[in-house]
Amino acid sequence: MTKVQITQKGFNDLKIELEDLIKNKKPKAIDRLGKARSMGDLSENSEYTAAKEELAFVEGRVQEIQQVIDNAEVTNNNNAGDFVQIGSSVTVELNGKNDIFQIVGEFEADPMNKKLSQNSPIGQALFNKRVGDLVDINIPAGKVQYKIVGIK
């Protein structure tokens, strides 16, 4: 796996999630599976099937997070707001209204919470730009032009 760029906060959050999965969720899933197994005929036991799927999900998530942590390249945003990079909070203006996006590594992206991957259309367009720059972006809704009014 290639290096995964991630912010320090994202890296810390992954470590916390991994610890919770290993210490809490995996033991509960194993316990649930054991109880379901003791209920008798496994061929018609929907609780057993659900418990097995839950354990597989938890184990898969543990492997995924561990792989990201092992290949993480933690980026430190130390440009003092000179230009947009991973970890930057960017204030943009569109039609007289301001909006704030955080540019994050691809694994941390959460568009609903305005955390945009540097590889997303908006993230790519904003990346390495400075305050005052006008940025044309093609998004599914059409072409928009953002003005960068602040970078933290």
C-alpha positions as a Python dict, from the first residue, in 0.01 Angstrom:
ca = {
    (1, 'M'): (0, 0, 0),
    (2, 'T'): (127, 348, -80),
    (3, 'K'): (159, 618, 183),
    (4, 'V'): (-170, 759, 311),
    (5, 'Q'): (-164, 1131, 385),
    (6, 'I'): (-355, 1213, 700),
    (7, 'T'): (-373, 1500, 946),
    (8, 'Q'): (-248, 1454, 1302),
    (9, 'K'): (-605, 1475, 1432),
    (10, 'G'): (-719, 1212, 1183),
    (11, 'F'): (-429, 987, 1285),
    (12, 'N'): (-513, 1027, 1654),
    (13, 'D'): (-882, 957, 1585),
    (14, 'L'): (-791, 636, 1401),
    (15, 'K'): (-577, 517, 1691),
    (16, 'I'): (-867, 582, 1931),
    (17, 'E'): (-1110, 397, 1704),
    (18, 'L'): (-868, 103, 1670),
    (19, 'E'): (-829, 79, 2046),
    (20, 'D'): (-1209, 85, 2093),
    (21, 'L'): (-1256, -186, 1830),
    (22, 'I'): (-995, -412, 1987),
    (23, 'K'): (-1082, -357, 2354),
    (24, 'N'): (-1461, -321, 2336),
    (25, 'K'): (-1633, -407, 2010),
    (26, 'K'): (-1440, -720, 1915),
    (27, 'P'): (-1485, -890, 2256),
    (28, 'K'): (-1858, -805, 2249),
    (29, 'A'): (-1891, -947, 1898),
    (30, 'I'): (-1708, -1266, 2002),
    (31, 'D'): (-1933, -1298, 2308),
    (32, 'R'): (-2245, -1246, 2095),
    (33, 'L'): (-2126, -1511, 1850),
    (34, 'G'): (-2063, -1758, 2134),
    (35, 'K'): (-2411, -1703, 2277),
    (36, 'A'): (-2571, -1739, 1934),
    (37, 'R'): (-2373, -2058, 1870),
    (38, 'S'): (-2510, -2207, 2193),
    (39, 'M'): (-2870, -2155, 2078),
    (40, 'G'): (-2868, -2475, 1877),
    (41, 'D'): (-2915, -2544, 1505),
    (42, 'L'): (-2681, -2301, 1325),
    (43, 'S'): (-2843, -2353, 983),
    (44, 'E'): (-3160, -2170, 1088),
    (45, 'N'): (-3013, -1940, 1349),
    (46, 'S'): (-3038, -1581, 1223),
    (47, 'E'): (-2872, -1447, 1540),
    (48, 'Y'): (-2568, -1665, 1468),
    (49, 'T'): (-2550, -1534, 1111),
    (50, 'A'): (-2583, -1172, 1227),
    (51, 'A'): (-2322, -1220, 1499),
    (52, 'K'): (-2081, -1379, 1252),
    (53, 'E'): (-2129, -1085, 1011),
    (54, 'E'): (-2075, -834, 1292),
    (55, 'L'): (-1751, -1000, 1397),
    (56, 'A'): (-1632, -1010, 1035),
    (57, 'F'): (-1709, -638, 1001),
    (58, 'V'): (-1519, -551, 1319),
    (59, 'E'): (-1219, -761, 1217),
    (60, 'G'): (-1222, -606, 869),
    (61, 'R'): (-1232, -255, 1013),
    (62, 'V'): (-942, -339, 1248),
    (63, 'Q'): (-735, -457, 952),
    (64, 'E'): (-826, -151, 746),
    (65, 'I'): (-735, 95, 1022),
    (66, 'Q'): (-414, -92, 1104),
    (67, 'Q'): (-309, -79, 740),
    (68, 'V'): (-376, 297, 724),
    (69, 'I'): (-184, 357, 1047),
    (70, 'D'): (108, 147, 924),
    (71, 'N'): (122, 346, 599),
    (72, 'A'): (29, 688, 735),
    (73, 'E'): (220, 998, 642),
    (74, 'V'): (109, 1251, 902),
    (75, 'T'): (103, 1598, 751),
    (76, 'N'): (165, 1899, 966),
    (77, 'N'): (4, 2219, 850),
    (78, 'N'): (277, 2468, 935),
    (79, 'N'): (246, 2717, 651),
    (80, 'A'): (90, 2986, 873),
    (81, 'G'): (-201, 3025, 630),
    (82, 'D'): (12, 3121, 331),
    (83, 'F'): (-142, 2863, 96),
    (84, 'V'): (-390, 2575, 107),
    (85, 'Q'): (-254, 2234, 199),
    (86, 'I'): (-370, 1923, 386),
    (87, 'G'): (-492, 2034, 726),
    (88, 'S'): (-587, 2384, 610),
    (89, 'S'): (-925, 2536, 692),
    (90, 'V'): (-1018, 2744, 390),
    (91, 'T'): (-1279, 3018, 396),
    (92, 'V'): (-1425, 3075, 52),
    (93, 'E'): (-1679, 3321, -79),
    (94, 'L'): (-1949, 3226, -328),
    (95, 'N'): (-2227, 3467, -425),
    (96, 'G'): (-2160, 3689, -123),
    (97, 'K'): (-2175, 3400, 128),
    (98, 'N'): (-1879, 3250, 309),
    (99, 'D'): (-1822, 2880, 358),
    (100, 'I'): (-1542, 2695, 535),
    (101, 'F'): (-1386, 2371, 413),
    (102, 'Q'): (-1111, 2168, 572),
    (103, 'I'): (-871, 1999, 332),
    (104, 'V'): (-783, 1652, 461),
    (105, 'G'): (-626, 1328, 346),
    (106, 'E'): (-841, 1101, 135),
    (107, 'F'): (-907, 857, 420),
    (108, 'E'): (-1046, 1136, 642),
    (109, 'A'): (-1280, 1289, 385),
    (110, 'D'): (-1632, 1359, 511),
    (111, 'P'): (-1810, 1594, 267),
    (112, 'M'): (-2120, 1616, 488),
    (113, 'N'): (-1900, 1781, 753),
    (114, 'K'): (-1710, 1990, 498),
    (115, 'K'): (-1392, 1783, 525),
    (116, 'L'): (-1278, 1754, 165),
    (117, 'S'): (-1008, 1526, 32),
    (118, 'Q'): (-721, 1695, -146),
    (119, 'N'): (-815, 1463, -436),
    (120, 'S'): (-1178, 1579, -459),
    (121, 'P'): (-1264, 1830, -735),
    (122, 'I'): (-1294, 2117, -486),
    (123, 'G'): (-990, 2003, -286),
    (124, 'Q'): (-776, 1980, -600),
    (125, 'A'): (-888, 2323, -717),
    (126, 'L'): (-812, 2487, -381),
    (127, 'F'): (-485, 2305, -314),
    (128, 'N'): (-177, 2535, -312),
    (129, 'K'): (-389, 2847, -372),
    (130, 'R'): (-356, 3167, -167),
    (131, 'V'): (-588, 3424, -10),
    (132, 'G'): (-740, 3641, -282),
    (133, 'D'): (-717, 3374, -554),
    (134, 'L'): (-1026, 3307, -765),
    (135, 'V'): (-1079, 2938, -822),
    (136, 'D'): (-1301, 2794, -1096),
    (137, 'I'): (-1437, 2451, -1007),
    (138, 'N'): (-1641, 2211, -1214),
    (139, 'I'): (-1880, 2028, -983),
    (140, 'P'): (-2178, 1807, -1070),
    (141, 'A'): (-2413, 2107, -1029),
    (142, 'G'): (-2209, 2308, -1282),
    (143, 'K'): (-1919, 2550, -1276),
    (144, 'V'): (-1867, 2770, -970),
    (145, 'Q'): (-1607, 3030, -882),
    (146, 'Y'): (-1483, 3056, -527),
    (147, 'K'): (-1277, 3343, -392),
    (148, 'I'): (-1040, 3238, -114),
    (149, 'V'): (-1086, 3484, 171),
    (150, 'G'): (-899, 3305, 450),
    (151, 'I'): (-667, 3016, 528),
    (152, 'K'): (-586, 2876, 873),
}
